[in-house]
Amino acid sequence: MKIKEIWFDAEHIYGRDEEGHEYSQSLLWYPKLRTATDEERAAYTFGFDGIHWRGLDEDISFESFAYDDNEPTPLQRFFLTHKEINVAEFARSLGMNATLLRNYINGFKKPSAERESAILAHIHKLGKEMLAACF
């Protein structure tokens, strides 16, 4: 597949291939593009296997538009939108390996349903603790 046209909205990048099929990906996967201006987003080039934004030092492969996980899971969305959370310390407080948690967040590995549930439960526990500190 080769993307021939791209466009954006506030949350996604869209692409159309040479056969007219449309695809989308969450901009949470691409923080530089997410915060870029319209002018910065428009300054791209098509390469042999992807799209490159030289000014942003960002690349998106054509192949990635066809991935099944174009939208982050709730666990991934939480960490991708809350960069203030120290992943290593969060993992330590949960008793898990920080590299493994980063792999889950970045989509390199998928947690089991039980592991994902435990991580989300820990997020909820911390949220309740933070809320309690406000009163």
C-alpha positions in Angstrom: 0.0 0.0 0.0 1.2 3.5 -0.7 -0.5 6.6 0.7 -1.0 9.3 -1.9 -2.9 12.0 0.1 -3.0 13.0 3.8 -5.0 15.4 5.9 -5.6 16.0 9.6 -8.2 16.8 12.2 -7.6 17.6 15.8 -7.1 14.0 16.8 -6.1 12.0 13.7 -4.1 11.8 10.6 -5.9 10.4 7.6 -4.5 8.9 4.4 -5.9 7.8 1.1 -4.0 5.1 -0.9 -3.7 4.8 -4.7 -6.9 2.7 -4.8 -9.0 5.3 -2.9 -9.1 3.5 0.4 -9.1 5.8 3.5 -7.2 5.1 6.7 -6.6 6.9 9.9 -4.3 6.9 12.9 -4.5 8.6 16.2 -2.1 11.6 16.6 -1.4 10.3 20.1 1.1 8.0 18.4 2.9 11.1 16.9 3.2 13.8 19.6 5.3 16.1 17.3 2.5 16.0 14.7 -0.2 16.4 17.3 1.2 19.7 18.6 2.5 20.9 15.2 1.0 23.9 13.4 -0.9 23.6 10.1 2.2 24.9 8.3 4.5 22.4 10.0 2.1 19.6 9.2 1.9 20.7 5.5 5.8 20.5 5.2 6.1 16.8 4.4 7.5 14.7 1.6 6.4 11.3 0.4 9.2 8.7 0.4 9.5 5.2 -0.9 7.9 3.7 2.1 6.4 6.5 4.1 5.9 10.2 4.9 8.6 12.4 6.4 8.4 15.8 8.1 12.0 17.1 8.1 11.2 20.1 10.3 9.6 17.9 12.9 12.0 15.0 12.6 8.9 12.7 12.3 8.2 9.7 10.0 5.1 7.6 9.4 5.4 4.5 7.4 2.7 3.7 4.8 2.4 0.3 6.4 1.3 1.8 9.7 -1.9 3.1 8.2 -3.1 -0.5 7.9 -2.2 -1.6 11.5 -5.1 -2.9 13.5 -4.1 -0.8 16.5 -4.5 2.7 14.9 -6.3 3.8 18.1 -4.6 3.6 21.5 -6.2 1.3 24.1 -7.4 3.1 27.3 -4.2 2.1 29.0 -2.1 3.5 26.2 -4.2 6.6 25.9 -3.8 7.3 29.7 0.0 7.3 29.5 0.2 9.0 26.1 -1.9 11.9 27.3 -0.3 12.1 30.8 3.4 12.6 30.1 3.8 13.9 33.6 3.4 10.4 34.9 6.8 8.8 35.5 6.4 5.4 33.9 9.3 3.9 35.8 8.0 4.9 39.2 4.5 3.9 38.3 5.7 0.5 37.2 7.8 0.2 40.4 4.8 1.0 42.6 2.8 -1.7 40.7 5.7 -4.2 41.1 6.3 -4.7 37.4 9.2 -4.1 35.0 9.3 -0.5 33.7 10.5 -1.6 30.2 7.6 -4.0 29.9 5.2 -1.3 30.8 6.8 1.0 28.2 6.4 -1.7 25.6 2.7 -2.0 26.5 2.3 1.8 26.2 4.1 2.0 22.9 2.3 -1.0 21.4 5.4 -3.2 21.0 3.8 -5.8 23.3 0.2 -6.4 24.3 -0.7 -7.1 28.0 -2.9 -10.0 28.9 -6.4 -9.1 29.9 -5.5 -9.7 33.5 -2.3 -7.6 33.3 -4.1 -4.7 31.6 -6.9 -4.9 34.3 -4.3 -4.8 37.1 -2.6 -1.7 35.5 -5.9 0.1 35.0 -6.9 -0.8 38.6 -3.6 0.8 39.8 -4.4 3.9 37.8 -7.8 4.1 39.5 -6.2 3.6 42.9 -3.8 6.4 42.4 -6.6 8.6 41.1 -8.6 8.0 44.2 -5.5 8.8 46.4 -5.0 12.1 44.5 -8.7 13.0 44.8 -8.6 12.3 48.5 -5.6 14.7 48.9 -7.8 17.5 47.6 -10.3 17.3 50.5 
